[in-house]
Structure formats: structure tokens, C-alpha cells
């Protein structure tokens, strides 16, 4: 009896990783969880303004993949908090690689909660970034 997994496209680690977290939103949800957001409302209030139907679907998909753990914190109505599993926390290294690459190759990009070398940045509720000059 074979124990080899059947892959959708190939056994390529990059292709299979992208099948799990390679959409436009999943790594941003992981990023926010790494930065301490826990509730659906906190995740929905992210600066990228993920549509709520997509956020709900991504959380379900990440939970099914063993990346996110959903735990009820309120009854009537039931509300959940979301945390990363060890498997999900391991994506932090992937996100740090994205941060390093983006800061090096995409001018003007910042790490979340970090200003540019010459000043600080703030993000408004609408998601527009404004940079304050060094004083």
C-alpha cells in the first residue's frame, strides 16, 4: 500500500505552498495574526480592507489547512478568536523574507508598524499611508 500523497499539480514545494497560502489575502491574515489581531472584527479592520465574505472564507481555509485555530470566546451569539498554530507561526519566516525583498526592491514600501529610515509612518482608517518627515 502506497503512502505517497497525490498532489494537485506536482510535488513541487513552491506549488503546493501556493495552493495553501498563495492567494491575495491569506498571508495578510497570517501577518495580522502574527501582529496580535485575534478577532474577526480586528482582522476585518486591517489596512487592506479585506471584504468580509473573503475574510470568512480565508479563515475557514486556513483553519482547514491547520494554520489557524478558531476558539469560541463568547456565546449568544457565538464569537471566535483566531490564533496561529505552530504550523501557521512558521509562516513568519516567509513573511520576513517578503518584507526584506519588498523593502529592497519596491521603493517606498514599509514593514507593518515600522516607518522608513528617515521618519515614521502612520496608517489612516482608510488605509492611506502618510509619512511624516524627520524633525
N, CA, C and O atoms as a GROMACS GRO file, in nm:
protein
  540
    1UNK      N    1   0.084  -0.118   0.000
    1UNK     CA    2   0.000   0.000   0.000
    1UNK      C    3   0.089   0.124   0.000
    1UNK      O    4   0.182   0.132   0.080
    2UNK      N    5   0.062   0.220  -0.088
    2UNK     CA    6   0.143   0.340  -0.102
    2UNK      C    7   0.098   0.448  -0.004
    2UNK      O    8  -0.021   0.468   0.017
    3UNK      N    9   0.197   0.518   0.055
    3UNK     CA   10   0.165   0.629   0.144
    3UNK      C   11   0.197   0.764   0.078
    3UNK      O   12   0.186   0.868   0.143
    4UNK      N   13   0.236   0.761  -0.050
    4UNK     CA   14   0.268   0.885  -0.120
    4UNK      C   15   0.142   0.968  -0.140
    4UNK      O   16   0.035   0.915  -0.172
    5UNK      N   17   0.156   1.098  -0.119
    5UNK     CA   18   0.044   1.191  -0.135
    5UNK      C   19   0.025   1.221  -0.283
    5UNK      O   20   0.122   1.232  -0.358
    6UNK      N   21  -0.099   1.234  -0.325
    6UNK     CA   22  -0.130   1.276  -0.460
    6UNK      C   23  -0.144   1.428  -0.458
    6UNK      O   24  -0.226   1.482  -0.385
    7UNK      N   25  -0.064   1.496  -0.539
    7UNK     CA   26  -0.063   1.641  -0.542
    7UNK      C   27  -0.149   1.693  -0.657
    7UNK      O   28  -0.163   1.626  -0.760
    8UNK      N   29  -0.205   1.812  -0.639
    8UNK     CA   30  -0.291   1.872  -0.741
    8UNK      C   31  -0.214   1.899  -0.869
    8UNK      O   32  -0.259   1.863  -0.978
    9UNK      N   33  -0.097   1.963  -0.856
    9UNK     CA   34  -0.019   1.999  -0.976
    9UNK      C   35   0.109   1.919  -0.987
    9UNK      O   36   0.138   1.862  -1.092
   10UNK      N   37   0.185   1.914  -0.880
   10UNK     CA   38   0.312   1.841  -0.879
   10UNK      C   39   0.357   1.830  -0.734
   10UNK      O   40   0.290   1.880  -0.644
   11UNK      N   41   0.468   1.764  -0.713
   11UNK     CA   42   0.523   1.752  -0.578
   11UNK      C   43   0.609   1.872  -0.541
   11UNK      O   44   0.670   1.872  -0.434
   12UNK      N   45   0.614   1.974  -0.625
   12UNK     CA   46   0.695   2.093  -0.600
   12UNK      C   47   0.648   2.164  -0.472
   12UNK      O   48   0.530   2.195  -0.457
   13UNK      N   49   0.743   2.188  -0.380
   13UNK     CA   50   0.709   2.254  -0.254
   13UNK      C   51   0.653   2.394  -0.276
   13UNK      O   52   0.561   2.435  -0.204
   14UNK      N   53   0.706   2.468  -0.373
   14UNK     CA   54   0.655   2.603  -0.400
   14UNK      C   55   0.511   2.595  -0.449
   14UNK      O   56   0.425   2.668  -0.400
   15UNK      N   57   0.484   2.508  -0.546
   15UNK     CA   58   0.348   2.495  -0.600
   15UNK      C   59   0.249   2.455  -0.491
   15UNK      O   60   0.139   2.510  -0.485
   16UNK      N   61   0.286   2.362  -0.406
   16UNK     CA   62   0.195   2.317  -0.301
   16UNK      C   63   0.176   2.421  -0.192
   16UNK      O   64   0.067   2.433  -0.136
   17UNK      N   65   0.280   2.497  -0.160
   17UNK     CA   66   0.266   2.606  -0.063
   17UNK      C   67   0.173   2.712  -0.118
   17UNK      O   68   0.089   2.766  -0.045
   18UNK      N   69   0.187   2.744  -0.246
   18UNK     CA   70   0.099   2.843  -0.308
   18UNK      C   71  -0.045   2.796  -0.311
   18UNK      O   72  -0.137   2.877  -0.300
   19UNK      N   73  -0.066   2.666  -0.325
   19UNK     CA   74  -0.203   2.613  -0.322
   19UNK      C   75  -0.270   2.640  -0.187
   19UNK      O   76  -0.392   2.653  -0.179
   20UNK      N   77  -0.189   2.647  -0.080
   20UNK     CA   78  -0.244   2.669   0.054
   20UNK      C   79  -0.255   2.818   0.087
   20UNK      O   80  -0.359   2.861   0.138
   21UNK      N   81  -0.151   2.897   0.060
   21UNK     CA   82  -0.148   3.036   0.105
   21UNK      C   83  -0.113   3.135  -0.006
   21UNK      O   84  -0.074   3.248   0.023
   22UNK      N   85  -0.125   3.095  -0.132
   22UNK     CA   86  -0.079   3.178  -0.241
   22UNK      C   87  -0.180   3.274  -0.300
   22UNK      O   88  -0.156   3.329  -0.408
   23UNK      N   89  -0.292   3.294  -0.235
   23UNK     CA   90  -0.390   3.390  -0.288
   23UNK      C   91  -0.356   3.531  -0.239
   23UNK      O   92  -0.258   3.551  -0.168
   24UNK      N   93  -0.437   3.625  -0.277
   24UNK     CA   94  -0.414   3.767  -0.247
   24UNK      C   95  -0.427   3.801  -0.098
   24UNK      O   96  -0.373   3.903  -0.056
   25UNK      N   97  -0.495   3.719  -0.018
   25UNK     CA   98  -0.530   3.759   0.118
   25UNK      C   99  -0.472   3.674   0.230
   25UNK      O  100  -0.452   3.726   0.340
   26UNK      N  101  -0.446   3.547   0.207
   26UNK     CA  102  -0.412   3.456   0.318
   26UNK      C  103  -0.291   3.500   0.398
   26UNK      O  104  -0.295   3.498   0.521
   27UNK      N  105  -0.184   3.538   0.332
   27UNK     CA  106  -0.064   3.578   0.407
   27UNK      C  107  -0.086   3.710   0.481
   27UNK      O  108  -0.019   3.736   0.582
   28UNK      N  109  -0.178   3.794   0.433
   28UNK     CA  110  -0.210   3.916   0.507
   28UNK      C  111  -0.285   3.884   0.635
   28UNK      O  112  -0.265   3.950   0.737
   29UNK      N  113  -0.372   3.783   0.631
   29UNK     CA  114  -0.440   3.737   0.753
   29UNK      C  115  -0.337   3.681   0.850
   29UNK      O  116  -0.342   3.711   0.969
   30UNK      N  117  -0.244   3.601   0.801
   30UNK     CA  118  -0.137   3.546   0.886
   30UNK      C  119  -0.055   3.661   0.945
   30UNK      O  120  -0.023   3.659   1.064
   31UNK      N  121  -0.021   3.760   0.862
   31UNK     CA  122   0.055   3.877   0.910
   31UNK      C  123  -0.016   3.942   1.027
   31UNK      O  124   0.046   3.972   1.129
   32UNK      N  125  -0.147   3.966   1.011
   32UNK     CA  126  -0.222   4.033   1.117
   32UNK      C  127  -0.229   3.948   1.244
   32UNK      O  128  -0.222   4.002   1.354
   33UNK      N  129  -0.243   3.818   1.230
   33UNK     CA  130  -0.243   3.731   1.346
   33UNK      C  131  -0.107   3.732   1.415
   33UNK      O  132  -0.099   3.729   1.538
   34UNK      N  133   0.000   3.736   1.337
   34UNK     CA  134   0.135   3.746   1.395
   34UNK      C  135   0.153   3.877   1.472
   34UNK      O  136   0.230   3.883   1.568
   35UNK      N  137   0.082   3.982   1.430
   35UNK     CA  138   0.090   4.112   1.496
   35UNK      C  139  -0.013   4.130   1.606
   35UNK      O  140  -0.032   4.242   1.655
   36UNK      N  141  -0.079   4.022   1.646
   36UNK     CA  142  -0.164   4.028   1.764
   36UNK      C  143  -0.312   4.045   1.743
   36UNK      O  144  -0.388   4.045   1.840
   37UNK      N  145  -0.357   4.059   1.620
   37UNK     CA  146  -0.501   4.065   1.598
   37UNK      C  147  -0.559   3.927   1.627
   37UNK      O  148  -0.496   3.826   1.597
   38UNK      N  149  -0.678   3.924   1.685
   38UNK     CA  150  -0.736   3.795   1.725
   38UNK      C  151  -0.880   3.777   1.682
   38UNK      O  152  -0.922   3.665   1.654
   39UNK      N  153  -0.958   3.884   1.675
   39UNK     CA  154  -1.100   3.869   1.646
   39UNK      C  155  -1.129   3.898   1.499
   39UNK      O  156  -1.049   3.958   1.428
   40UNK      N  157  -1.245   3.852   1.456
   40UNK     CA  158  -1.288   3.876   1.319
   40UNK      C  159  -1.292   4.025   1.289
   40UNK      O  160  -1.248   4.069   1.183
   41UNK      N  161  -1.344   4.103   1.384
   41UNK     CA  162  -1.352   4.248   1.365
   41UNK      C  163  -1.215   4.311   1.350
   41UNK      O  164  -1.196   4.399   1.266
   42UNK      N  165  -1.120   4.267   1.431
   42UNK     CA  166  -0.983   4.321   1.420
   42UNK      C  167  -0.922   4.285   1.285
   42UNK      O  168  -0.855   4.367   1.222
   43UNK      N  169  -0.945   4.163   1.240
   43UNK     CA  170  -0.891   4.121   1.111
   43UNK      C  171  -0.959   4.196   0.996
   43UNK      O  172  -0.894   4.232   0.898
   44UNK      N  173  -1.089   4.220   1.008
   44UNK     CA  174  -1.162   4.292   0.904
   44UNK      C  175  -1.119   4.438   0.898
   44UNK      O  176  -1.134   4.502   0.794
   45UNK      N  177  -1.067   4.490   1.006
   45UNK     CA  178  -1.026   4.630   1.014
   45UNK      C  179  -0.882   4.652   0.965
   45UNK      O  180  -0.825   4.759   0.986
   46UNK      N  181  -0.826   4.552   0.902
   46UNK     CA  182  -0.690   4.563   0.850
   46UNK      C  183  -0.682   4.674   0.746
   46UNK      O  184  -0.781   4.706   0.682
   47UNK      N  185  -0.563   4.733   0.730
   47UNK     CA  186  -0.548   4.847   0.638
   47UNK      C  187  -0.580   4.812   0.494
   47UNK      O  188  -0.611   4.903   0.416
   48UNK      N  189  -0.575   4.687   0.455
   48UNK     CA  190  -0.608   4.648   0.317
   48UNK      C  191  -0.758   4.631   0.294
   48UNK      O  192  -0.802   4.617   0.180
   49UNK      N  193  -0.836   4.633   0.401
   49UNK     CA  194  -0.982   4.626   0.392
   49UNK      C  195  -1.030   4.502   0.317
   49UNK      O  196  -1.099   4.513   0.216
   50UNK      N  197  -0.992   4.386   0.367
   50UNK     CA  198  -1.037   4.261   0.306
   50UNK      C  199  -1.190   4.254   0.313
   50UNK      O  200  -1.247   4.276   0.420
   51UNK      N  201  -1.256   4.224   0.203
   51UNK     CA  202  -1.402   4.208   0.208
   51UNK      C  203  -1.441   4.098   0.307
   51UNK      O  204  -1.374   3.995   0.315
   52UNK      N  205  -1.548   4.119   0.381
   52UNK     CA  206  -1.583   4.027   0.489
   52UNK      C  207  -1.614   3.886   0.440
   52UNK      O  208  -1.583   3.789   0.510
   53UNK      N  209  -1.674   3.872   0.322
   53UNK     CA  210  -1.702   3.738   0.272
   53UNK      C  211  -1.572   3.664   0.240
   53UNK      O  212  -1.563   3.543   0.260
   54UNK      N  213  -1.473   3.737   0.190
   54UNK     CA  214  -1.344   3.674   0.159
   54UNK      C  215  -1.270   3.642   0.288
   54UNK      O  216  -1.208   3.536   0.298
   55UNK      N  217  -1.275   3.731   0.387
   55UNK     CA  218  -1.211   3.704   0.516
   55UNK      C  219  -1.268   3.577   0.578
   55UNK      O  220  -1.192   3.492   0.626
   56UNK      N  221  -1.399   3.563   0.579
   56UNK     CA  222  -1.462   3.444   0.636
   56UNK      C  223  -1.415   3.318   0.564
   56UNK      O  224  -1.385   3.217   0.627
   57UNK      N  225  -1.408   3.324   0.432
   57UNK     CA  226  -1.365   3.207   0.353
   57UNK      C  227  -1.218   3.176   0.379
   57UNK      O  228  -1.182   3.060   0.393
   58UNK      N  229  -1.133   3.278   0.386
   58UNK     CA  230  -0.990   3.254   0.410
   58UNK      C  231  -0.966   3.196   0.549
   58UNK      O  232  -0.884   3.106   0.565
   59UNK      N  233  -1.038   3.246   0.650
   59UNK     CA  234  -1.022   3.190   0.783
   59UNK      C  235  -1.062   3.043   0.786
   59UNK      O  236  -0.995   2.963   0.851
   60UNK      N  237  -1.170   3.007   0.717
   60UNK     CA  238  -1.211   2.866   0.710
   60UNK      C  239  -1.104   2.783   0.640
   60UNK      O  240  -1.071   2.673   0.685
   61UNK      N  241  -1.051   2.835   0.530
   61UNK     CA  242  -0.949   2.762   0.455
   61UNK      C  243  -0.821   2.746   0.537
   61UNK      O  244  -0.761   2.638   0.538
   62UNK      N  245  -0.779   2.853   0.606
   62UNK     CA  246  -0.658   2.846   0.688
   62UNK      C  247  -0.678   2.751   0.806
   62UNK      O  248  -0.584   2.682   0.847
   63UNK      N  249  -0.797   2.749   0.861
   63UNK     CA  250  -0.827   2.656   0.970
   63UNK      C  251  -0.822   2.512   0.918
   63UNK      O  252  -0.764   2.424   0.983
   64UNK      N  253  -0.881   2.487   0.802
   64UNK     CA  254  -0.881   2.352   0.744
   64UNK      C  255  -0.739   2.305   0.712
   64UNK      O  256  -0.710   2.185   0.716
   65UNK      N  257  -0.651   2.399   0.679
   65UNK     CA  258  -0.512   2.365   0.647
   65UNK      C  259  -0.426   2.350   0.772
   65UNK      O  260  -0.308   2.317   0.761
   66UNK      N  261  -0.483   2.374   0.890
   66UNK     CA  262  -0.407   2.360   1.014
   66UNK      C  263  -0.316   2.478   1.044
   66UNK      O  264  -0.220   2.465   1.120
   67UNK      N  265  -0.346   2.593   0.985
   67UNK     CA  266  -0.265   2.713   1.003
   67UNK      C  267  -0.323   2.803   1.111
   67UNK      O  268  -0.249   2.870   1.182
   68UNK      N  269  -0.456   2.804   1.123
   68UNK     CA  270  -0.527   2.889   1.218
   68UNK      C  271  -0.613   2.800   1.308
   68UNK      O  272  -0.670   2.700   1.264
   69UNK      N  273  -0.620   2.839   1.434
   69UNK     CA  274  -0.707   2.772   1.531
   69UNK      C  275  -0.817   2.870   1.570
   69UNK      O  276  -0.789   2.984   1.607
   70UNK      N  277  -0.941   2.825   1.561
   70UNK     CA  278  -1.058   2.906   1.596
   70UNK      C  279  -1.111   2.858   1.730
   70UNK      O  280  -1.136   2.740   1.749
   71UNK      N  281  -1.128   2.953   1.825
   71UNK     CA  282  -1.173   2.920   1.959
   71UNK      C  283  -1.287   3.014   1.998
   71UNK      O  284  -1.272   3.136   1.988
   72UNK      N  285  -1.402   2.959   2.044
   72UNK     CA  286  -1.511   3.048   2.085
   72UNK      C  287  -1.472   3.125   2.212
   72UNK      O  288  -1.416   3.068   2.306
   73UNK      N  289  -1.503   3.254   2.212
   73UNK     CA  290  -1.479   3.334   2.332
   73UNK      C  291  -1.607   3.398   2.385
   73UNK      O  292  -1.606   3.459   2.492
   74UNK      N  293  -1.717   3.384   2.312
   74UNK     CA  294  -1.846   3.439   2.355
   74UNK      C  295  -1.957   3.350   2.302
   74UNK      O  296  -1.950   3.298   2.191
   75UNK      N  297  -2.060   3.332   2.385
   75UNK     CA  298  -2.179   3.258   2.343
   75UNK      C  299  -2.294   3.358   2.323
   75UNK      O  300  -2.295   3.463   2.387
   76UNK      N  301  -2.388   3.327   2.236
   76UNK     CA  302  -2.511   3.405   2.214
   76UNK      C  303  -2.483   3.550   2.178
   76UNK      O  304  -2.500   3.634   2.267
   77UNK      N  305  -2.444   3.587   2.063
   77UNK     CA  306  -2.406   3.498   1.954
   77UNK      C  307  -2.263   3.447   1.975
   77UNK      O  308  -2.181   3.510   2.042
   78UNK      N  309  -2.238   3.332   1.917
   78UNK     CA  310  -2.105   3.275   1.930
   78UNK      C  311  -2.006   3.360   1.850
   78UNK      O  312  -2.028   3.390   1.733
   79UNK      N  313  -1.899   3.398   1.916
   79UNK     CA  314  -1.791   3.473   1.852
   79UNK      C  315  -1.662   3.398   1.877
   79UNK      O  316  -1.645   3.332   1.980
   80UNK      N  317  -1.571   3.408   1.782
   80UNK     CA  318  -1.449   3.330   1.788
   80UNK      C  319  -1.326   3.419   1.789
   80UNK      O  320  -1.326   3.530   1.735
   81UNK      N  321  -1.222   3.368   1.852
   81UNK     CA  322  -1.090   3.430   1.839
   81UNK      C  323  -1.007   3.337   1.751
   81UNK      O  324  -1.031   3.216   1.744
   82UNK      N  325  -0.909   3.395   1.685
   82UNK     CA  326  -0.825   3.321   1.592
   82UNK      C  327  -0.680   3.335   1.634
   82UNK      O  328  -0.634   3.446   1.663
   83UNK      N  329  -0.610   3.224   1.637
   83UNK     CA  330  -0.468   3.223   1.667
   83UNK      C  331  -0.398   3.133   1.567
   83UNK      O  332  -0.459   3.046   1.505
   84UNK      N  333  -0.269   3.155   1.554
   84UNK     CA  334  -0.191   3.070   1.465
   84UNK      C  335  -0.149   2.943   1.538
   84UNK      O  336  -0.115   2.946   1.656
   85UNK      N  337  -0.151   2.834   1.467
   85UNK     CA  338  -0.095   2.709   1.517
   85UNK      C  339   0.058   2.718   1.499
   85UNK      O  340   0.105   2.812   1.436
   86UNK      N  341   0.133   2.625   1.552
   86UNK     CA  342   0.278   2.625   1.524
   86UNK      C  343   0.306   2.623   1.373
   86UNK      O  344   0.400   2.688   1.327
   87UNK      N  345   0.227   2.550   1.298
   87UNK     CA  346   0.241   2.548   1.152
   87UNK      C  347   0.219   2.687   1.094
   87UNK      O  348   0.292   2.728   1.004
   88UNK      N  349   0.120   2.759   1.144
   88UNK     CA  350   0.094   2.894   1.097
   88UNK      C  351   0.201   2.992   1.140
   88UNK      O  352   0.241   3.079   1.062
   89UNK      N  353   0.248   2.979   1.264
   89UNK     CA  354   0.354   3.068   1.312
   89UNK      C  355   0.482   3.052   1.231
   89UNK      O  356   0.558   3.148   1.217
   90UNK      N  357   0.506   2.934   1.179
   90UNK     CA  358   0.625   2.910   1.097
   90UNK      C  359   0.622   2.993   0.968
   90UNK      O  360   0.727   3.013   0.906
   91UNK      N  361   0.506   3.041   0.928
   91UNK     CA  362   0.497   3.129   0.811
   91UNK      C  363   0.559   3.266   0.838
   91UNK      O  364   0.578   3.344   0.745
   92UNK      N  365   0.589   3.296   0.963
   92UNK     CA  366   0.655   3.423   0.997
   92UNK      C  367   0.786   3.440   0.921
   92UNK      O  368   0.819   3.550   0.877
   93UNK      N  369   0.860   3.332   0.905
   93UNK     CA  370   0.985   3.338   0.830
   93UNK      C  371   0.960   3.373   0.683
   93UNK      O  372   1.036   3.448   0.622
   94UNK      N  373   0.852   3.320   0.628
   94UNK     CA  374   0.815   3.350   0.489
   94UNK      C  375   0.781   3.499   0.478
   94UNK      O  376   0.824   3.565   0.384
   95UNK      N  377   0.705   3.550   0.573
   95UNK     CA  378   0.666   3.691   0.569
   95UNK      C  379   0.787   3.783   0.586
   95UNK      O  380   0.795   3.888   0.523
   96UNK      N  381   0.881   3.744   0.672
   96UNK     CA  382   1.002   3.825   0.687
   96UNK      C  383   1.082   3.829   0.557
   96UNK      O  384   1.141   3.931   0.524
   97UNK      N  385   1.084   3.718   0.484
   97UNK     CA  386   1.152   3.717   0.354
   97UNK      C  387   1.081   3.812   0.257
   97UNK      O  388   1.146   3.881   0.179
   98UNK      N  389   0.948   3.815   0.260
   98UNK     CA  390   0.873   3.908   0.176
   98UNK      C  391   0.905   4.053   0.215
   98UNK      O  392   0.922   4.139   0.128
   99UNK      N  393   0.912   4.080   0.344
   99UNK     CA  394   0.944   4.215   0.392
   99UNK      C  395   1.081   4.257   0.340
   99UNK      O  396   1.096   4.366   0.285
  100UNK      N  397   1.180   4.172   0.359
  100UNK     CA  398   1.316   4.204   0.313
  100UNK      C  399   1.318   4.228   0.163
  100UNK      O  400   1.379   4.325   0.117
  101UNK      N  401   1.254   4.142   0.087
  101UNK     CA  402   1.252   4.155  -0.058
  101UNK      C  403   1.180   4.283  -0.100
  101UNK      O  404   1.230   4.358  -0.184
  102UNK      N  405   1.064   4.308  -0.041
  102UNK     CA  406   0.986   4.426  -0.077
  102UNK      C  407   1.058   4.556  -0.045
  102UNK      O  408   1.059   4.649  -0.126
  103UNK      N  409   1.120   4.562   0.074
  103UNK     CA  410   1.192   4.684   0.111
  103UNK      C  411   1.312   4.707   0.020
  103UNK      O  412   1.349   4.821  -0.007
  104UNK      N  413   1.372   4.599  -0.028
  104UNK     CA  414   1.489   4.612  -0.114
  104UNK      C  415   1.452   4.645  -0.259
  104UNK      O  416   1.525   4.718  -0.326
  105UNK      N  417   1.340   4.592  -0.307
  105UNK     CA  418   1.310   4.601  -0.450
  105UNK      C  419   1.188   4.685  -0.487
  105UNK      O  420   1.166   4.711  -0.605
  106UNK      N  421   1.108   4.727  -0.390
  106UNK     CA  422   0.990   4.807  -0.420
  106UNK      C  423   1.001   4.938  -0.340
  106UNK      O  424   0.970   4.941  -0.221
  107UNK      N  425   1.045   5.044  -0.406
  107UNK     CA  426   1.067   5.171  -0.336
  107UNK      C  427   0.943   5.220  -0.263
  107UNK      O  428   0.831   5.213  -0.315
  108UNK      N  429   0.964   5.269  -0.141
  108UNK     CA  430   0.855   5.326  -0.062
  108UNK      C  431   0.780   5.227   0.024
  108UNK      O  432   0.694   5.268   0.102
  109UNK      N  433   0.809   5.096   0.011
  109UNK     CA  434   0.735   5.000   0.093
  109UNK      C  435   0.792   4.997   0.234
  109UNK      O  436   0.909   5.030   0.256
  110UNK      N  437   0.709   4.958   0.328
  110UNK     CA  438   0.744   4.953   0.469
  110UNK      C  439   0.704   4.820   0.528
  110UNK      O  440   0.617   4.751   0.476
  111UNK      N  441   0.768   4.784   0.637
  111UNK     CA  442   0.721   4.673   0.718
  111UNK      C  443   0.606   4.726   0.802
  111UNK      O  444   0.609   4.843   0.842
  112UNK      N  445   0.506   4.645   0.830
  112UNK     CA  446   0.394   4.687   0.913
  112UNK      C  447   0.445   4.736   1.047
  112UNK      O  448   0.534   4.675   1.106
  113UNK      N  449   0.390   4.848   1.094
  113UNK     CA  450   0.429   4.909   1.222
  113UNK      C  451   0.572   4.958   1.223
  113UNK      O  452   0.632   4.972   1.330
  114UNK      N  453   0.628   4.986   1.108
  114UNK     CA  454   0.764   5.035   1.101
  114UNK      C  455   0.769   5.149   1.001
  114UNK      O  456   0.718   5.137   0.890
  115UNK      N  457   0.829   5.257   1.039
  115UNK     CA  458   0.843   5.371   0.949
  115UNK      C  459   0.968   5.357   0.864
  115UNK      O  460   1.050   5.268   0.887
  116UNK      N  461   0.983   5.446   0.766
  116UNK     CA  462   1.104   5.446   0.685
  116UNK      C  463   1.223   5.490   0.769
  116UNK      O  464   1.205   5.544   0.878
  117UNK      N  465   1.341   5.467   0.721
  117UNK     CA  466   1.461   5.502   0.794
  117UNK      C  467   1.468   5.650   0.828
  117UNK      O  468   1.527   5.687   0.930
  118UNK      N  469   1.408   5.736   0.746
  118UNK     CA  470   1.418   5.880   0.767
  118UNK      C  471   1.302   5.940   0.846
  118UNK      O  472   1.300   6.061   0.867
  119UNK      N  473   1.208   5.862   0.889
  119UNK     CA  474   1.094   5.917   0.962
  119UNK      C  475   1.006   5.808   1.015
  119UNK      O  476   1.048   5.693   1.030
  120UNK      N  477   0.881   5.844   1.042
  120UNK     CA  478   0.785   5.745   1.089
  120UNK      C  479   0.667   5.746   0.996
  120UNK      O  480   0.648   5.840   0.919
  121UNK      N  481   0.587   5.642   1.003
  121UNK     CA  482   0.468   5.640   0.919
  121UNK      C  483   0.347   5.611   1.004
  121UNK      O  484   0.356   5.554   1.112
  122UNK      N  485   0.235   5.652   0.954
  122UNK     CA  486   0.108   5.625   1.018
  122UNK      C  487   0.011   5.581   0.911
  122UNK      O  488   0.021   5.625   0.796
  123UNK      N  489  -0.081   5.496   0.946
  123UNK     CA  490  -0.181   5.450   0.851
  123UNK      C  491  -0.316   5.498   0.900
  123UNK      O  492  -0.354   5.473   1.014
  124UNK      N  493  -0.390   5.566   0.813
  124UNK     CA  494  -0.522   5.616   0.849
  124UNK      C  495  -0.623   5.504   0.842
  124UNK      O  496  -0.593   5.395   0.792
  125UNK      N  497  -0.744   5.528   0.891
  125UNK     CA  498  -0.851   5.429   0.887
  125UNK      C  499  -0.887   5.390   0.745
  125UNK      O  500  -0.939   5.280   0.724
  126UNK      N  501  -0.861   5.474   0.648
  126UNK     CA  502  -0.894   5.441   0.510
  126UNK      C  503  -0.784   5.360   0.444
  126UNK      O  504  -0.799   5.316   0.330
  127UNK      N  505  -0.674   5.339   0.515
  127UNK     CA  506  -0.565   5.259   0.461
  127UNK      C  507  -0.463   5.342   0.386
  127UNK      O  508  -0.364   5.286   0.338
  128UNK      N  509  -0.483   5.471   0.373
  128UNK     CA  510  -0.385   5.554   0.303
  128UNK      C  511  -0.268   5.580   0.396
  128UNK      O  512  -0.287   5.610   0.514
  129UNK      N  513  -0.150   5.568   0.345
  129UNK     CA  514  -0.031   5.587   0.426
  129UNK      C  515   0.014   5.732   0.416
  129UNK      O  516   0.017   5.789   0.307
  130UNK      N  517   0.048   5.790   0.527
  130UNK     CA  518   0.108   5.922   0.523
  130UNK      C  519   0.240   5.913   0.596
  130UNK      O  520   0.249   5.849   0.701
  131UNK      N  521   0.339   5.973   0.543
  131UNK     CA  522   0.472   5.968   0.600
  131UNK      C  523   0.505   6.104   0.658
  131UNK      O  524   0.490   6.206   0.591
  132UNK      N  525   0.550   6.106   0.783
  132UNK     CA  526   0.588   6.230   0.849
  132UNK      C  527   0.738   6.250   0.829
  132UNK      O  528   0.817   6.156   0.843
  133UNK      N  529   0.777   6.369   0.798
  133UNK     CA  530   0.918   6.400   0.777
  133UNK      C  531   0.990   6.402   0.909
  133UNK      O  532   0.931   6.426   1.014
  134UNK      N  533   1.119   6.377   0.903
  134UNK     CA  534   1.205   6.381   1.021
  134UNK      C  535   1.214   6.526   1.068
  134UNK      O  536   1.232   6.616   0.986
  135UNK      N  537   1.203   6.547   1.198
  135UNK     CA  538   1.211   6.683   1.252
  135UNK      C  539   1.344   6.712   1.312
  135UNK      O  540   1.367   6.823   1.361
   0.00000   0.00000   0.00000
